[in-house]
Amino acid sequence: MSTETPTAGRPRAFDEETVLDRAAEVFWRHGYEGASLSALTSAMGINRPSLYATFGSKEQLFQRAFDRYHAHKVAAARAALAQPTAYASIEAFLRSSADNLTTGDHPPGCLSIQGGLACSPENARISQLLAAGRADTEAALTERLSRAVTEGDLAPGTSVPALARFVMTLSEGHAVHAAAGATRDDLQASVDIAMHAITALQP
């Protein structure tokens, strides 16, 4: 693959979606601050001038890579939440999340957690970007559970914000444990226990 900087009137010698996926994996493995430009350009198969010309900066590259990753995650979450009941939606959300955190052609865990679990003050924007992404998912979950209360699918008086936060906390905790070596079976066993607790909220 050519690593020359594209010139005016000449098409780029790389596919942006492919190199964004490769960059996302580097950020996923090393975090934003731990991902060096050398590691990024090596994985992406481009040189630094091409990176800067196409993406502007390391921070802008991260944002583009995370936006692509996040769009996929939100689509998967919304598909899970389309189940006909709150119980089924929560179960589909947690079980698909546990599978994705521990299987697939990517590092274990979750980019939205590992990408900026700890950032220095000058990179606080990265942590804020990741937190906003997680908040989007929690908002979708809250919306689904609110509808369940209205429809009588969850017991009256159920605290929707607390339930949504519980589900998100379990999912995010699973991401940390997956990155540390927890297996799919380990995470699915936690989901089993969570679903027993959710049963008590059914009318």
Sequence and secondary structure as in RCSB ss.txt:
>XXXX:A:sequence
MSTETPTAGRPRAFDEETVLDRAAEVFWRHGYEGASLSALTSAMGINRPSLYATFGSKEQLFQRAFDRYHAHKVA
AARAALAQPTAYASIEAFLRSSADNLTTGDHPPGCLSIQGGLACSPENARISQLLAAGRADTEAALTERLSRAVT
EGDLAPGTSVPALARFVMTLSEGHAVHAAAGATRDDLQASVDIAMHAITALQP
>XXXX:A:secstr
       TTS  SS HHHHHHHHHHHHHHHHHHH  HHHHHHHHT  HHHHHHHH SHHHHHHHHHHHHHHHHHH
HHHHHTTSSSHHHHHHHHHHHHHHHHHSSSS SS HHHHTSSS  GGGHHHHHHHHHHHHHHHHHHHHHHHHHHH
TTSS TT  HHHHHHHHHHHHHHHHHHHHTT  HHHHHHHHHHHHHHHHTT  
